[in-house]
Every structure is written in C-alpha cells, then in structure tokens.
Amino acid sequence: MKVLIVGGGGREHAIAEAVAKSSKVNKIYCAPGNAGIAAIAECVPIGVMEFDKLTDFAKKEAIDLTIVAPDDPLVAGAVDAFEAAGLKAFGPRKNAAILEGSKAFSKDLMKKYNIPTAAYENFSDADAALKYLETAKMPIVLKADGLALGKGVLICNTLEEAKDGVKQIMLDKAFGDAGNNLVIEEFMTGREVSVLSFVDGTTIKTMTSAQDHKRAKDNDEGLNTGGMGTFSPSPFYTKEIDAFCQEKIFKPTVAAMKSEGREFKGIIFFGLMLTEEGPKVLEYNARFGDPETQVVLPRMENDIIELFEACIDGTLDKVDLKFKDNAAVCVVLASDGYPLKYEKGKKITGLEKFDTEDGYFCFHAGTKFDENGDIVTNGGRVLGVTAIGDDLKTARANAYKATEWVEFENKYMRHDIGKAIDFAE
C-alpha cells in the first residue's frame, strides 16, 4: 500500500521509520518532510495546512492511507477534508481534535465527567482574569486556550508575574489568537509522565510511558520549549498508577468524548502529574507527542499500520499491543538561542554514523538540503538523538555518546536528560 505522512519534524521521522518496517507498505510519501525523512520517503513540497493540495495529491497518487501527525491540521479539520474527498486518513476529526485545540473545552470536559485535574477558571476578559488573580494562590499556571506550539503555558511565581502573563497572552497576543481565551489553573507539584494511546472511538490501548523535558536549560531552567529530550519508560509510572489511570482517566476520557458526540479515533496523549493526591491530567494532546514518539515507537513490537487501521475500523479491541522490555532516551540537539532567536543553514556532519540496527536513531526535526546537497539546520530543534539500552541508564549513556557523533555550528543541548532516573532507585 501507499502511505502519505503529513508533517515534517522529528515526530514524523519516527512515524516514517515505524511505517517503513510494515510489511504492508511499499511506498511512503511525506508532506513536506525534511532531509532525514527523505532517506525513507519521497518528500513533496506541500504544507500541512494546504488541505486541497494534500487531498489532490493523495487522489492523484492513489494513496491508501494518510497519517496526519501535527496538531494544527488536525484541529483545523484535515482528517475531515480527506474523508470528504473519499480518502482514508488516520487522526481525530475536527470535532474530536478540540480535546487539544481548546484547553477550556478539555478542562470543562474533565470537570463534567469527574476526571482528575487541577482546579481552574476560564476567562475571555483580561480585566476579569486580573481581578481573579488578586485572590489566587501563587505559584499559578496561565494557559493560552488555543494551540501555541507547546509554548503557551506560563508558570508564574508571583502576582506581578501572573499579571504580566495575562497581559502577554490576552492583550499583547504573544501566542496570537490562541490567547483570546485564558485558563488559569492551580499549580500542581509532582513527577510529570506522558502516556500515549491508540483510540478507536470506544477502545483505548495505552503505549509505554515516557517523560519529557520541556525547559530549554539544564536543571529545568529557562523558557518552555517543544521538548528538549525524553526517556521511556518512566520508572515512576508503576502498575498501581497505571491501574488508577486506566479506570479514572483513560477510559473515562474516551467515553466522555463519545458521550459528547465527539467520537475520538486516533492518538490521545495524556500529560499527567503524579501528585500527592494521585495522578491528575495536566493536558491532552490529540496526536503523537514530540519528542515522546522518538522513544516510544522504537520500542513498539507491533506493525504500526495494523494499529492505524484498527483505530479507523473500530477493531482495536482485537489488537495485542506490545513493547520490548528495554529503554530509550532521546536528547534533542537544538540551535543555540532556541526557542527565541537562532540561526539556520549550518552544515551538519556525522549523520552517517547512526545505525538503527544497533539501536541508534537520529530523527530529523529541523533540517533541509542546501543548494550543494548538504544537510543543514532549518529550525530551533534540529535533531533528536535516540538510543536504545537494556535499561534507562544504559540508554542514556548511549544517547549522550551518540550526540558527540554529530556536529554543527551553534549546536546546543541539555546535559541532564533522564537525570530523574538516578532518583528512581
């Protein structure tokens, strides 16, 4: 079969690697793709929001399955557009992708169906939000309601910071229209864990756990980013915690969406906080996480195409989802200055040293070919260096060893990805 992957980052490269292993697939396209994806798929210069061009291309090339990976096209209705054109697509429809597209919607859903989450209030008026802050307990969390590339969340330690945050989000529109509405949420403490899941509208099958590192600098300092690295599994996500989450969070979320007439078929990413009162939902995403996908999919034993088809066909209950008894760590190599200002176009060397057969992956997040045919940097997050190991410490050592193989001017990374592993013993 022919498969089209929509997207062009590290997540899409990891998906493409998994798709390439499927015995069902003989041709992969990616729109727009990147220099790394080009090694296993034919990249086509179509943007992720160009739905007419994407569906026209899929018809012309007789694509059997399209995988819509990023949040923006899902929330805008890409899957609906493919289905309207008579094409098969994997991912939630627009009315279900609102689970990620609106934080106010997802918080209200959790409140209505008693799904554990932080206490919150929604605001559409900046003055009302500022007034509310006067009596709120600090620290506090401000979340732009809409999509903001994973950066629309501010953790404010003082009232002054919080007021400035409201101004940034709602008045200065630092995150554009995503800040038209604002969620103000209590600050939760505990370990963060990410759990990705396959959903077919009724059945949910969760993947192995992972833990992301959002802040730009070591020791969780600096600005929020799209993710600077991750590891899988999380040693803090125990069988007891999983049992609680299955019954109180995962299954109720799928049932709630169905009850609301928003049947969810695709990937639900559960961002969890393991608080003293028990696990609570930090956020939902309606797609594979980035860079969580880079450590989860290399550990999966199943044919990913069979899983995608089961989600679409409503037969996920018949699938036995399996993961290897090993570990993976991903360290993101970024352009220095990310997530604010950074230079592009820097030549990358050392990529030929990676061999997936040996458990070393280099997932391209922001790369392209220059006019000389060299691979150069083309984004803030450039590469996701991922390594497998028998355990987390071995995987981490392997990943950091592999980061030394790659060189480019202004290369930057965190040096403490997976540091929490040491405290889990």
N, C-alpha and C positions, 0 to 999 in steps of 0.2 A: 504493500500500500504506500501511497504518497502522503507525507505529513508536512504541514506548514506550522512553524512556531512563530508566534508574534511576539517581538521583543528583541532586545539587543544588549543585555547585560550579563552579569555573572550567573544569575539565576537561570536565564535562558540557555547559557552554555552548559550548565549542569543538566538541565532538562534534555538538551540535544544529545549529550553523552549517553543519557539513560535511554532515549528513544533509539539511538544508533545501535544499541545492544539488542533491540527487539527483533525477533525472527520474522515478525510480520511486516517490517518496514524495509523498503528497497530504495526510497528516495526521500531526503529531507530538504525542505526549504526553510529559510528564516528571514523574516522581515522586521527590521532592517539587518539584524545580525551584527557581527563585529569580526575582527581579524582572527580571533580564536575559533569562533563558531564556523568560520569559512573553511576550516580544515575538515569538517564533517558534514556540512550542509551547504547548499547553494544559497548565498545571500542575495536578497532582492531589495533594491532601494525604495521601499515603501514604508512610510511612517506608521507607527502603531495606532494613530488616530484617523488614518485615511481609510475609513471603512469601505467606501465604494471601490477604491483601488484594490484593497485586500480581497474583497469578495469577487471582483472581476478576475483577479489573478488566480484565485482558488478555482473558479469555474473553468478558466482557460486551461489550467494545468491539470484539471480533474483531480483535485486534492481530496483525499478520502477523509482526512481528519485535520482540523485546525486546533492548535492549542494556544489560547490567549493567556499570556503569562502576566503582564503588568497590571497594576491597579487602575490606571487612568482609562484604558479602553474598556475594561470590564465594567467599571462604574458608569461609563458613558453608553454602554449597550452594544459592545462589539459582538457578543455571542448572539444577541437578538438579530443583529444585522446579518450574520452568517446563516442563522436559521431561516430568516425571511427570504434569503436567496436559495433556500433548499439545500444548504450545506451543513455538514456535521461539525460541531465545534465543542471543545471542552472548556468549561468555565461557567460560573454562575451568570444567569441573565441579569439584566439591569435591575429588576425589582428585588433580586436577592443580593446583588453586589452592594446594595445600600448598607449592608451589615458593616462594610468597611467605609463606604462613601460618606456616611454621616455618623459621627461619634454620638451626636444627640439621639439619633434613631437607635443605635445599639445600646446606649445606656438606658433609654426608656424601655427597650425590649427586655433587658435584664431585670429591671425593676418590676415590670409587669409579670414576668414568669419566675420571679424569685431565684434568679441566677446570681451567685455571689459576686459582688463587685464593690468598688469604692463608692462611698456616698458622694453625691454630686448635685449640681444645679445647672440648667441650661439657660443661656442668655442670648437675646438678639439685640439688646440695647446696651451700649457701653456704660452709660451712666448707672444703669441698674446693676451691672456687674461690679462697678467700682464701689457702689453702696454696699453690696453684699460682702465685699472683701473687708470692710471696716470691722465686721464682727466675726470674720472667719479665722480659723486656727492656722498658724504657719508651722512648717512649710506647707505650700499648697501647689496644686498642679493645674496649669491652664492648657487646654487643648483646643486648637482650631478645629471646628466641626468637620470640615472637608479634607480632601487629600492634600498633603503638603510634603510629598517625597520623604516621609518618615521624620520630618523635622519640625512639624507643627505643634510640638509639645514643649512647654516651658515649666521647669521646676523652680518655684520661687521661694526663697528662704525668709524674705521679709515682706512686710506690707508694701513698702516702697517698690521692691522688685515686682511684686504682683501687679501693682497699679501700672507700672511701666510696661509690663507684659500685656495687659489689657489694651493699652494704647498701641503697642506694636501690632497686635493681632487684629483688633477690631477697627482702629482708627487709621493707623499707618498702612494697614493691609500688607504686612511683611510677608504673608503667605497668600496674598491675592484674595480671591473670593472665598477661599477655604476658611477665612476668618470672619465671614459675615455673621456667623453664629459661633458661640463660645461655650465650651463645657468647663466648669470649674469643679475640680474634684479633690477629695481629701487625699493627702499624701500617704501612700502605703509603704511600709518597710518590710523587707524580707528578700528572699532569693527570687530572681526572675527566671522563668523557664518558658520555652517555646514548644508547643506541641502542634505539629501539622497533621491534618487529617484528610482522608478521602471521604466524600459525602455523595450519596446518590439520591438525595431528597428525603429518604427515610432512614437508611442505614449509615452509620459512621464507623470508619475504621481508622484508628489513630496510628501515626507513624512513630518512630523512635523519637525521644525527646532531644532538645538542643538548648543551648544557652548562648545568647547574643551579647556583644559588647557594643553599645551604642555611642559612647562618648569618644571624642576624637583622640584624647591623650591618655597616657598611662594613668593607672590608679583611678580610672573613671572620672577624669577631669576633662575640661574643655567642652566644646559645643556638641550637641546631639548630631549624629550623622545617620546615614542609611545603614550603618553597621560596619565595624572595623575588624570583625572576626567572630568566630563562633566555635563551639565544640559540641560533640554528641557521642554518647548520651549524657544527660545531666545526672551526676551522682546523687543529686538532691531530690530527684523525681522518683520516689520509691513506689513500690507496688501498692502500698496503702494510699498514697496520694493519688495514684492513677485510678484506683477503685473509686475514691471520692469524686474525682473529676469526671469520670465516665457517667456516674449517676446524677451528679448535681450540676454539671456544667456542659459536658459534650453532648450527651443525648438530649437534654432539655433545650439546648440551643437549636439543634436540628428540628426538634418537634415544634418549638416556638415559631420558627420561620415558616414551617408548613402550616401551622395554625393561622398565621397572618396572611396566608395566600401568597407566600414568597418562597416557594419550594426551592431549596438550595442544592444545586448539583455542581460539584467542583471541589475546590480545596478550601477548607476553613483553617486558618492559622489562629490558634489560641495563644495569646500572650498572657501568661499567668504570673501572679505574685504569690509566693508561698509565705503568707503572713502567719502571725502567731494564732490568729483566729481560724486559720485554714486557708486553702487556696482560693484566690479571687481572680476574676478576669480583669486584666489591665486594658486589653484591646483585642479586637477581632481584625484579622485581615481576610480578604476574600480570594486569596491566591497564595502560591508558594512564597515563603519569606526569602529575603536576600540579605545576608549570606547563609541562612539556615539550610536552604536547599543544597548548598555546596557540601554540607557534611552529612545530610540525611540520605539523599539519593545514592551516593556511592556505597552506602551500607545496605541498601534495599536489595532483596533477592528476587523479587517479582519482575515480570515483564511489565513495564510501565504502561504500554499501550493497552494491555488487557485491563489494567486498573482504570484507565481513562474511559474505555468502552463500557466497563461495568458501572461506572458513575453515570454515564449518559443513559444507559439502558435500564438502570434501576435494579441491577443484579449484583450489587456489591456484597450482599449477604453470602454469596456463594464463593467469594474470594478469601483465601487464607493469606493474609498479609504477613510477610516475614522479613526480618532484618538479621544481618550477620552479628555474631557475638564478638564485635570488635569495637573500635572507637575511631573518631575522625576529628581533626582540628583544622580550621581554616584561618589563616592570617591574611588580612587584606593589605595589599601594597597600594598605597594611595599617592597622589601628587601632593607634595608639601604645600600647605595652605588650605587644603580641603577641610571643612565644607564651605569656606568663604571664597578666597581668590587663589587661583593656581594656574600654572602654565601648562599648555598642551603641546603635542608634537615632539616629545622627547623619544629618541630611539630606544627600544627595549632589546636587550640581549640576554641570552642564556635560556630561552624558552625550549630549546631542543633537548635540554637535559631531563625533562619530565617524561616519565613512562607510567601510564595508568596501570599497566600490568604489575608494576612494582608498588602500586598504592600511592603514587604521587600525581596529583592533578594540578593544573594551572588554569583556572577558569577566568576567562577574559571578561572584565566588567566595562572598562572604558578604553578600547583600543581601536585602531584602524590601520590600513595600509597607506603609506605616503606615496608620493609620485615615483619614488625609486623602488617601491615594492617592499620597503622595510616596515615592520610593525612598530607603531609609535603610540604614545599615550594620547587618549582622547576623552579624558574625564577625570573626575575627582578620585573616585575609586577605580583603580586601573586593573588589578589582578587579584584573584582570590587563590592563594596558595594553600592547597588542601592536601593533607597526608593522612593515611590510614595507619593504625597501630593495633597491637593486641589489646592495649589498654590506653587510657587517656594520656598518661604521662609519656608513653612511647610515641603516640600520635603527635603530641605537642612538640616533642624533641625533633621528630621527623619533619614537621611543618616548618619549624624555625630553621632547621638545616637547609630545607629547600628554598627558603626566602633568600638565602645567600647566593643561590644559583642565578638569580635574576638581577639585572642592573638597568637602571635608567636614571637620568639626571632628575633631581628633586624627589627621589624615592623616599617615602615615609611610611612607617608602620608603628603600631603599638607593640611593646615588648612583653606585655603581661596577659596576652590572650590565654585563657584557661588557667589563670593563677588560682582561681577558686577551687580547682581540682585538688590542690595541696591541703585544703581545709576540710575535705570530704572524708579523710581517712579516720 
